[in-house]
């Protein structure tokens, strides 16, 4: 059986179906002082009318509202590694 070992029991948990989103720490002064482009809405690969990434990625973790909420909750953000700024 494949999966992740569970220290509390003999049963292994199920394998992760999708890769987790990598989140980077963001220093509060950097967030406040710099006009950083970090969300789908800033990217040339984002179709704002359809709310879709033209590269086929799920934009939910990289939308401006989600990014801002994540920063204020945990001090980190899920930056897209394919962000293209025109």
Biopython code that builds the backbone (N, CA, C, O; Angstrom):
import numpy as np
from Bio.PDB.StructureBuilder import StructureBuilder

atoms = [
    (1, "UNK", "N", (0.844, -1.178, 0.000)),
    (1, "UNK", "CA", (0.000, 0.000, 0.000)),
    (1, "UNK", "C", (0.892, 1.245, 0.000)),
    (1, "UNK", "O", (1.804, 1.358, 0.820)),
    (2, "UNK", "N", (0.634, 2.152, -0.897)),
    (2, "UNK", "CA", (1.391, 3.392, -0.919)),
    (2, "UNK", "C", (0.672, 4.432, -0.088)),
    (2, "UNK", "O", (-0.544, 4.368, 0.091)),
    (3, "UNK", "N", (1.418, 5.376, 0.411)),
    (3, "UNK", "CA", (0.816, 6.433, 1.205)),
    (3, "UNK", "C", (1.807, 7.018, 2.171)),
    (3, "UNK", "O", (3.006, 6.748, 2.093)),
    (4, "UNK", "N", (1.316, 7.807, 3.067)),
    (4, "UNK", "CA", (2.140, 8.485, 4.052)),
    (4, "UNK", "C", (1.974, 7.771, 5.380)),
    (4, "UNK", "O", (0.850, 7.478, 5.787)),
    (5, "UNK", "N", (3.079, 7.484, 6.067)),
    (5, "UNK", "CA", (3.020, 6.794, 7.351)),
    (5, "UNK", "C", (2.310, 7.642, 8.385)),
    (5, "UNK", "O", (2.498, 8.857, 8.447)),
    (6, "UNK", "N", (1.496, 6.994, 9.191)),
    (6, "UNK", "CA", (0.771, 7.659, 10.258)),
    (6, "UNK", "C", (1.360, 7.185, 11.573)),
    (6, "UNK", "O", (1.239, 6.005, 11.902)),
    (7, "UNK", "N", (1.997, 8.070, 12.339)),
    (7, "UNK", "CA", (2.651, 7.689, 13.591)),
    (7, "UNK", "C", (1.651, 7.255, 14.657)),
    (7, "UNK", "O", (2.026, 6.536, 15.584)),
    (8, "UNK", "N", (0.403, 7.665, 14.553)),
    (8, "UNK", "CA", (-0.603, 7.356, 15.562)),
    (8, "UNK", "C", (-1.257, 5.992, 15.349)),
    (8, "UNK", "O", (-1.933, 5.482, 16.242)),
    (9, "UNK", "N", (-1.065, 5.419, 14.204)),
    (9, "UNK", "CA", (-1.709, 4.139, 13.936)),
    (9, "UNK", "C", (-0.949, 3.347, 12.902)),
    (9, "UNK", "O", (0.065, 3.806, 12.376)),
    (10, "UNK", "N", (-1.437, 2.162, 12.613)),
    (10, "UNK", "CA", (-0.770, 1.287, 11.655)),
    (10, "UNK", "C", (-1.250, 1.520, 10.230)),
    (10, "UNK", "O", (-0.648, 1.022, 9.279)),
    (11, "UNK", "N", (-2.325, 2.270, 10.082)),
    (11, "UNK", "CA", (-2.896, 2.508, 8.766)),
    (11, "UNK", "C", (-2.200, 3.695, 8.117)),
    (11, "UNK", "O", (-1.972, 4.720, 8.760)),
    (12, "UNK", "N", (-1.863, 3.550, 6.835)),
    (12, "UNK", "CA", (-1.264, 4.661, 6.095)),
    (12, "UNK", "C", (-2.362, 5.542, 5.528)),
    (12, "UNK", "O", (-3.414, 5.060, 5.106)),
    (13, "UNK", "N", (-2.098, 6.841, 5.526)),
    (13, "UNK", "CA", (-3.066, 7.755, 4.929)),
    (13, "UNK", "C", (-2.953, 7.679, 3.410)),
    (13, "UNK", "O", (-1.951, 7.210, 2.871)),
    (14, "UNK", "N", (-3.975, 8.138, 2.746)),
    (14, "UNK", "CA", (-3.999, 8.086, 1.285)),
    (14, "UNK", "C", (-2.937, 9.007, 0.695)),
    (14, "UNK", "O", (-2.595, 10.032, 1.285)),
    (15, "UNK", "N", (-2.425, 8.641, -0.461)),
    (15, "UNK", "CA", (-1.458, 9.480, -1.158)),
    (15, "UNK", "C", (-2.121, 10.769, -1.610)),
    (15, "UNK", "O", (-3.321, 10.802, -1.883)),
    (16, "UNK", "N", (-1.329, 11.828, -1.687)),
    (16, "UNK", "CA", (-1.842, 13.120, -2.142)),
    (16, "UNK", "C", (-2.160, 13.012, -3.630)),
    (16, "UNK", "O", (-1.340, 12.527, -4.409)),
    (17, "UNK", "N", (-3.344, 13.461, -4.021)),
    (17, "UNK", "CA", (-3.762, 13.359, -5.408)),
    (17, "UNK", "C", (-3.129, 14.427, -6.286)),
    (17, "UNK", "O", (-2.790, 14.167, -7.441)),
    (18, "UNK", "N", (-2.968, 15.631, -5.740)),
    (18, "UNK", "CA", (-2.371, 16.719, -6.502)),
    (18, "UNK", "C", (-1.227, 17.322, -5.697)),
    (18, "UNK", "O", (-1.177, 17.197, -4.474)),
    (19, "UNK", "N", (-0.326, 17.966, -6.391)),
    (19, "UNK", "CA", (0.783, 18.622, -5.707)),
    (19, "UNK", "C", (0.268, 19.800, -4.891)),
    (19, "UNK", "O", (-0.660, 20.495, -5.306)),
    (20, "UNK", "N", (0.868, 20.018, -3.741)),
    (20, "UNK", "CA", (0.441, 21.154, -2.925)),
    (20, "UNK", "C", (1.019, 22.448, -3.503)),
    (20, "UNK", "O", (2.012, 22.428, -4.230)),
    (21, "UNK", "N", (0.392, 23.553, -3.173)),
    (21, "UNK", "CA", (0.823, 24.857, -3.645)),
    (21, "UNK", "C", (1.959, 25.348, -2.757)),
    (21, "UNK", "O", (1.837, 25.353, -1.532)),
    (22, "UNK", "N", (3.060, 25.758, -3.370)),
    (22, "UNK", "CA", (4.188, 26.299, -2.611)),
    (22, "UNK", "C", (3.890, 27.752, -2.283)),
    (22, "UNK", "O", (3.556, 28.542, -3.166)),
    (23, "UNK", "N", (4.012, 28.102, -0.998)),
    (23, "UNK", "CA", (3.761, 29.465, -0.558)),
    (23, "UNK", "C", (5.058, 30.062, -0.040)),
    (23, "UNK", "O", (5.788, 29.424, 0.718)),
    (24, "UNK", "N", (5.340, 31.293, -0.454)),
    (24, "UNK", "CA", (6.548, 31.994, -0.054)),
    (24, "UNK", "C", (6.232, 33.010, 1.036)),
    (24, "UNK", "O", (5.210, 33.694, 0.988)),
    (25, "UNK", "N", (7.133, 33.099, 2.029)),
    (25, "UNK", "CA", (7.003, 34.116, 3.074)),
    (25, "UNK", "C", (7.184, 35.494, 2.453)),
    (25, "UNK", "O", (8.031, 35.679, 1.579)),
    (26, "UNK", "N", (6.391, 36.456, 2.901)),
    (26, "UNK", "CA", (6.482, 37.827, 2.420)),
    (26, "UNK", "C", (6.651, 38.736, 3.633)),
    (26, "UNK", "O", (5.835, 38.717, 4.554)),
    (27, "UNK", "N", (7.718, 39.529, 3.624)),
    (27, "UNK", "CA", (7.949, 40.448, 4.739)),
    (27, "UNK", "C", (6.922, 41.579, 4.666)),
    (27, "UNK", "O", (6.704, 42.143, 3.594)),
    (28, "UNK", "N", (6.292, 41.915, 5.791)),
    (28, "UNK", "CA", (5.254, 42.953, 5.781)),
    (28, "UNK", "C", (5.715, 44.281, 5.191)),
    (28, "UNK", "O", (4.947, 44.937, 4.487)),
    (29, "UNK", "N", (6.951, 44.690, 5.463)),
    (29, "UNK", "CA", (7.413, 45.970, 4.910)),
    (29, "UNK", "C", (7.556, 45.895, 3.389)),
    (29, "UNK", "O", (7.321, 46.885, 2.698)),
    (30, "UNK", "N", (7.936, 44.738, 2.868)),
    (30, "UNK", "CA", (8.006, 44.575, 1.411)),
    (30, "UNK", "C", (6.618, 44.664, 0.795)),
    (30, "UNK", "O", (6.438, 45.293, -0.248)),
    (31, "UNK", "N", (5.640, 44.037, 1.434)),
    (31, "UNK", "CA", (4.267, 44.060, 0.933)),
    (31, "UNK", "C", (3.726, 45.488, 0.908)),
    (31, "UNK", "O", (3.053, 45.888, -0.042)),
    (32, "UNK", "N", (4.025, 46.252, 1.959)),
    (32, "UNK", "CA", (3.497, 47.614, 2.074)),
    (32, "UNK", "C", (4.261, 48.634, 1.240)),
    (32, "UNK", "O", (3.657, 49.587, 0.749)),
    (33, "UNK", "N", (5.575, 48.464, 1.065)),
    (33, "UNK", "CA", (6.405, 49.489, 0.428)),
    (33, "UNK", "C", (6.605, 49.314, -1.074)),
    (33, "UNK", "O", (6.931, 50.280, -1.764)),
    (34, "UNK", "N", (6.416, 48.107, -1.593)),
    (34, "UNK", "CA", (6.667, 47.866, -3.008)),
    (34, "UNK", "C", (5.364, 47.581, -3.746)),
    (34, "UNK", "O", (4.454, 46.958, -3.200)),
    (35, "UNK", "N", (5.283, 48.037, -4.974)),
    (35, "UNK", "CA", (4.121, 47.778, -5.817)),
    (35, "UNK", "C", (4.414, 46.523, -6.642)),
    (35, "UNK", "O", (4.647, 46.591, -7.849)),
    (36, "UNK", "N", (4.396, 45.396, -5.967)),
    (36, "UNK", "CA", (4.764, 44.127, -6.592)),
    (36, "UNK", "C", (3.600, 43.553, -7.382)),
    (36, "UNK", "O", (2.456, 43.580, -6.928)),
    (37, "UNK", "N", (3.893, 43.038, -8.554)),
    (37, "UNK", "CA", (2.902, 42.340, -9.376)),
    (37, "UNK", "C", (2.972, 40.869, -8.997)),
    (37, "UNK", "O", (4.011, 40.230, -9.161)),
    (38, "UNK", "N", (1.871, 40.334, -8.491)),
    (38, "UNK", "CA", (1.922, 38.976, -7.951)),
    (38, "UNK", "C", (0.702, 38.129, -8.269)),
    (38, "UNK", "O", (0.697, 36.937, -7.964)),
    (39, "UNK", "N", (-0.320, 38.698, -8.864)),
    (39, "UNK", "CA", (-1.563, 37.944, -9.026)),
    (39, "UNK", "C", (-1.893, 37.685, -10.493)),
    (39, "UNK", "O", (-1.282, 38.260, -11.395)),
    (40, "UNK", "N", (-2.853, 36.824, -10.706)),
    (40, "UNK", "CA", (-3.302, 36.503, -12.066)),
    (40, "UNK", "C", (-3.739, 37.748, -12.823)),
    (40, "UNK", "O", (-3.488, 37.875, -14.021)),
    (41, "UNK", "N", (-4.387, 38.653, -12.130)),
    (41, "UNK", "CA", (-4.895, 39.855, -12.774)),
    (41, "UNK", "C", (-3.765, 40.713, -13.360)),
    (41, "UNK", "O", (-4.017, 41.544, -14.232)),
    (42, "UNK", "N", (-2.533, 40.522, -12.895)),
    (42, "UNK", "CA", (-1.364, 41.256, -13.398)),
    (42, "UNK", "C", (-0.665, 40.528, -14.549)),
    (42, "UNK", "O", (0.283, 41.063, -15.125)),
    (43, "UNK", "N", (-1.103, 39.354, -14.881)),
    (43, "UNK", "CA", (-0.393, 38.476, -15.820)),
    (43, "UNK", "C", (-1.016, 38.499, -17.219)),
    (43, "UNK", "O", (-2.236, 38.559, -17.370)),
    (44, "UNK", "N", (-0.162, 38.450, -18.225)),
    (44, "UNK", "CA", (-0.651, 38.435, -19.609)),
    (44, "UNK", "C", (-1.245, 37.074, -20.002)),
    (44, "UNK", "O", (-1.901, 36.969, -21.039)),
    (45, "UNK", "N", (-1.023, 36.035, -19.191)),
    (45, "UNK", "CA", (-1.589, 34.712, -19.472)),
    (45, "UNK", "C", (-2.986, 34.537, -18.869)),
    (45, "UNK", "O", (-3.561, 33.452, -18.954)),
    (46, "UNK", "N", (-3.531, 35.586, -18.266)),
    (46, "UNK", "CA", (-4.827, 35.493, -17.595)),
    (46, "UNK", "C", (-5.923, 36.124, -18.447)),
    (46, "UNK", "O", (-5.808, 37.274, -18.869)),
    (47, "UNK", "N", (-6.980, 35.366, -18.695)),
    (47, "UNK", "CA", (-8.149, 35.858, -19.423)),
    (47, "UNK", "C", (-9.152, 36.337, -18.377)),
    (47, "UNK", "O", (-9.856, 35.533, -17.767)),
    (48, "UNK", "N", (-9.211, 37.654, -18.177)),
    (48, "UNK", "CA", (-10.043, 38.210, -17.106)),
    (48, "UNK", "C", (-11.543, 38.031, -17.368)),
    (48, "UNK", "O", (-12.324, 37.944, -16.420)),
    (49, "UNK", "N", (-11.948, 37.975, -18.617)),
    (49, "UNK", "CA", (-13.370, 37.788, -18.921)),
    (49, "UNK", "C", (-13.853, 36.410, -18.495)),
    (49, "UNK", "O", (-14.939, 36.277, -17.933)),
    (50, "UNK", "N", (-13.052, 35.389, -18.759)),
    (50, "UNK", "CA", (-13.424, 34.010, -18.424)),
    (50, "UNK", "C", (-12.866, 33.553, -17.086)),
    (50, "UNK", "O", (-13.196, 32.464, -16.617)),
    (51, "UNK", "N", (-12.010, 34.386, -16.456)),
    (51, "UNK", "CA", (-11.341, 34.036, -15.202)),
    (51, "UNK", "C", (-10.557, 32.730, -15.336)),
    (51, "UNK", "O", (-10.636, 31.847, -14.482)),
    (52, "UNK", "N", (-9.791, 32.628, -16.441)),
    (52, "UNK", "CA", (-9.010, 31.428, -16.729)),
    (52, "UNK", "C", (-7.568, 31.780, -17.047)),
    (52, "UNK", "O", (-7.282, 32.856, -17.572)),
    (53, "UNK", "N", (-6.666, 30.869, -16.726)),
    (53, "UNK", "CA", (-5.269, 30.979, -17.116)),
    (53, "UNK", "C", (-5.139, 30.356, -18.502)),
    (53, "UNK", "O", (-5.566, 29.221, -18.714)),
    (54, "UNK", "N", (-4.552, 31.089, -19.447)),
    (54, "UNK", "CA", (-4.422, 30.565, -20.805)),
    (54, "UNK", "C", (-3.390, 29.436, -20.893)),
    (54, "UNK", "O", (-3.319, 28.745, -21.910)),
    (55, "UNK", "N", (-2.592, 29.244, -19.839)),
    (55, "UNK", "CA", (-1.645, 28.124, -19.794)),
    (55, "UNK", "C", (-2.302, 26.863, -19.241)),
    (55, "UNK", "O", (-1.702, 25.788, -19.265)),
    (56, "UNK", "N", (-3.531, 26.990, -18.744)),
    (56, "UNK", "CA", (-4.272, 25.829, -18.257)),
    (56, "UNK", "C", (-4.204, 25.607, -16.757)),
    (56, "UNK", "O", (-4.730, 24.609, -16.265)),
    (57, "UNK", "N", (-3.570, 26.508, -16.014)),
    (57, "UNK", "CA", (-3.469, 26.341, -14.566)),
    (57, "UNK", "C", (-4.727, 26.855, -13.877)),
    (57, "UNK", "O", (-5.440, 27.700, -14.418)),
    (58, "UNK", "N", (-4.991, 26.342, -12.685)),
    (58, "UNK", "CA", (-6.123, 26.781, -11.895)),
    (58, "UNK", "C", (-5.741, 28.094, -11.209)),
    (58, "UNK", "O", (-4.821, 28.098, -10.392)),
    (59, "UNK", "N", (-6.413, 29.202, -11.512)),
    (59, "UNK", "CA", (-6.014, 30.497, -10.974)),
    (59, "UNK", "C", (-6.482, 30.778, -9.549)),
    (59, "UNK", "O", (-6.118, 31.815, -8.994)),
    (60, "UNK", "N", (-7.264, 29.911, -8.939)),
    (60, "UNK", "CA", (-7.887, 30.211, -7.650)),
    (60, "UNK", "C", (-6.881, 30.631, -6.571)),
    (60, "UNK", "O", (-7.186, 31.523, -5.780)),
    (61, "UNK", "N", (-5.714, 30.028, -6.516)),
    (61, "UNK", "CA", (-4.720, 30.352, -5.481)),
    (61, "UNK", "C", (-3.939, 31.616, -5.783)),
    (61, "UNK", "O", (-3.268, 32.152, -4.901)),
    (62, "UNK", "N", (-4.012, 32.104, -7.020)),
    (62, "UNK", "CA", (-3.201, 33.241, -7.428)),
    (62, "UNK", "C", (-3.989, 34.507, -7.727)),
    (62, "UNK", "O", (-3.412, 35.507, -8.155)),
    (63, "UNK", "N", (-5.296, 34.478, -7.509)),
    (63, "UNK", "CA", (-6.108, 35.678, -7.704)),
    (63, "UNK", "C", (-5.777, 36.708, -6.624)),
    (63, "UNK", "O", (-5.422, 36.346, -5.502)),
    (64, "UNK", "N", (-5.895, 37.982, -6.964)),
    (64, "UNK", "CA", (-5.501, 39.066, -6.053)),
    (64, "UNK", "C", (-6.217, 38.962, -4.705)),
    (64, "UNK", "O", (-5.584, 39.134, -3.663)),
    (65, "UNK", "N", (-7.503, 38.689, -4.706)),
    (65, "UNK", "CA", (-8.259, 38.595, -3.451)),
    (65, "UNK", "C", (-7.754, 37.441, -2.584)),
    (65, "UNK", "O", (-7.617, 37.591, -1.370)),
    (66, "UNK", "N", (-7.479, 36.300, -3.199)),
    (66, "UNK", "CA", (-6.972, 35.138, -2.468)),
    (66, "UNK", "C", (-5.578, 35.411, -1.917)),
    (66, "UNK", "O", (-5.286, 35.073, -0.770)),
    (67, "UNK", "N", (-4.706, 36.026, -2.735)),
    (67, "UNK", "CA", (-3.346, 36.345, -2.318)),
    (67, "UNK", "C", (-3.346, 37.302, -1.131)),
    (67, "UNK", "O", (-2.622, 37.093, -0.158)),
    (68, "UNK", "N", (-4.156, 38.348, -1.214)),
    (68, "UNK", "CA", (-4.217, 39.341, -0.137)),
    (68, "UNK", "C", (-4.724, 38.709, 1.156)),
    (68, "UNK", "O", (-4.178, 38.960, 2.230)),
    (69, "UNK", "N", (-5.755, 37.899, 1.050)),
    (69, "UNK", "CA", (-6.290, 37.208, 2.233)),
    (69, "UNK", "C", (-5.232, 36.288, 2.845)),
    (69, "UNK", "O", (-5.064, 36.262, 4.064)),
    (70, "UNK", "N", (-4.523, 35.537, 2.009)),
    (70, "UNK", "CA", (-3.480, 34.626, 2.490)),
    (70, "UNK", "C", (-2.358, 35.388, 3.190)),
    (70, "UNK", "O", (-1.834, 34.935, 4.208)),
    (71, "UNK", "N", (-1.989, 36.557, 2.636)),
    (71, "UNK", "CA", (-0.930, 37.351, 3.260)),
    (71, "UNK", "C", (-1.360, 37.811, 4.654)),
    (71, "UNK", "O", (-0.594, 37.687, 5.610)),
    (72, "UNK", "N", (-2.572, 38.337, 4.774)),
    (72, "UNK", "CA", (-3.023, 38.841, 6.064)),
    (72, "UNK", "C", (-3.285, 37.729, 7.073)),
    (72, "UNK", "O", (-3.193, 37.967, 8.277)),
    (73, "UNK", "N", (-3.608, 36.523, 6.617)),
    (73, "UNK", "CA", (-3.822, 35.398, 7.534)),
    (73, "UNK", "C", (-2.519, 34.750, 7.993)),
    (73, "UNK", "O", (-2.358, 34.442, 9.174)),
    (74, "UNK", "N", (-1.584, 34.542, 7.053)),
    (74, "UNK", "CA", (-0.396, 33.741, 7.385)),
    (74, "UNK", "C", (0.940, 34.382, 7.020)),
    (74, "UNK", "O", (1.991, 33.831, 7.345)),
    (75, "UNK", "N", (0.921, 35.525, 6.356)),
    (75, "UNK", "CA", (2.183, 36.182, 6.000)),
    (75, "UNK", "C", (2.902, 35.536, 4.834)),
    (75, "UNK", "O", (4.106, 35.728, 4.662)),
    (76, "UNK", "N", (2.175, 34.770, 4.029)),
    (76, "UNK", "CA", (2.782, 34.158, 2.848)),
    (76, "UNK", "C", (1.827, 34.241, 1.666)),
    (76, "UNK", "O", (0.642, 34.537, 1.817)),
    (77, "UNK", "N", (2.373, 33.972, 0.491)),
    (77, "UNK", "CA", (1.576, 34.026, -0.737)),
    (77, "UNK", "C", (2.019, 32.914, -1.679)),
    (77, "UNK", "O", (3.167, 32.472, -1.642)),
    (78, "UNK", "N", (1.093, 32.467, -2.523)),
    (78, "UNK", "CA", (1.394, 31.451, -3.528)),
    (78, "UNK", "C", (1.688, 32.139, -4.850)),
    (78, "UNK", "O", (0.790, 32.340, -5.667)),
    (79, "UNK", "N", (2.952, 32.501, -5.059)),
    (79, "UNK", "CA", (3.329, 33.185, -6.289)),
    (79, "UNK", "C", (3.346, 32.208, -7.453)),
    (79, "UNK", "O", (3.879, 31.104, -7.340)),
    (80, "UNK", "N", (2.765, 32.615, -8.562)),
    (80, "UNK", "CA", (2.794, 31.806, -9.775)),
    (80, "UNK", "C", (4.188, 31.883, -10.385)),
    (80, "UNK", "O", (4.750, 32.971, -10.508)),
    (81, "UNK", "N", (4.744, 30.754, -10.763)),
    (81, "UNK", "CA", (6.085, 30.726, -11.327)),
    (81, "UNK", "C", (6.095, 31.066, -12.820)),
    (81, "UNK", "O", (7.155, 31.149, -13.439)),
    (82, "UNK", "N", (4.895, 31.263, -13.391)),
    (82, "UNK", "CA", (4.798, 31.570, -14.816)),
    (82, "UNK", "C", (4.262, 32.981, -15.075)),
    (82, "UNK", "O", (3.843, 33.289, -16.191)),
    (83, "UNK", "N", (4.275, 33.832, -14.054)),
    (83, "UNK", "CA", (3.751, 35.195, -14.182)),
    (83, "UNK", "C", (4.506, 35.963, -15.275)),
    (83, "UNK", "O", (5.731, 36.075, -15.240)),
    (84, "UNK", "N", (3.752, 36.484, -16.236)),
    (84, "UNK", "CA", (4.317, 37.289, -17.343)),
    (84, "UNK", "C", (3.697, 38.666, -17.278)),
    (84, "UNK", "O", (2.480, 38.810, -17.394)),
    (85, "UNK", "N", (4.516, 39.667, -17.095)),
    (85, "UNK", "CA", (4.039, 41.039, -17.010)),
    (85, "UNK", "C", (4.368, 41.748, -18.307)),
    (85, "UNK", "O", (5.515, 41.735, -18.756)),
    (86, "UNK", "N", (3.366, 42.366, -18.908)),
    (86, "UNK", "CA", (3.586, 43.131, -20.142)),
    (86, "UNK", "C", (3.952, 44.552, -19.816)),
    (86, "UNK", "O", (4.176, 45.355, -20.721)),
]
sb = StructureBuilder()
sb.init_structure("model")
sb.init_model(0)
sb.init_chain("A")
sb.init_seg("    ")
for serial, (resi, resn, name, xyz) in enumerate(atoms, 1):
    if name == "N":
        sb.init_residue(resn, " ", resi, " ")
    sb.init_atom(name, np.array(xyz, "f"), 0.0, 1.0, " ", f" {name:<3s}", serial, name[0])
structure = sb.get_structure()
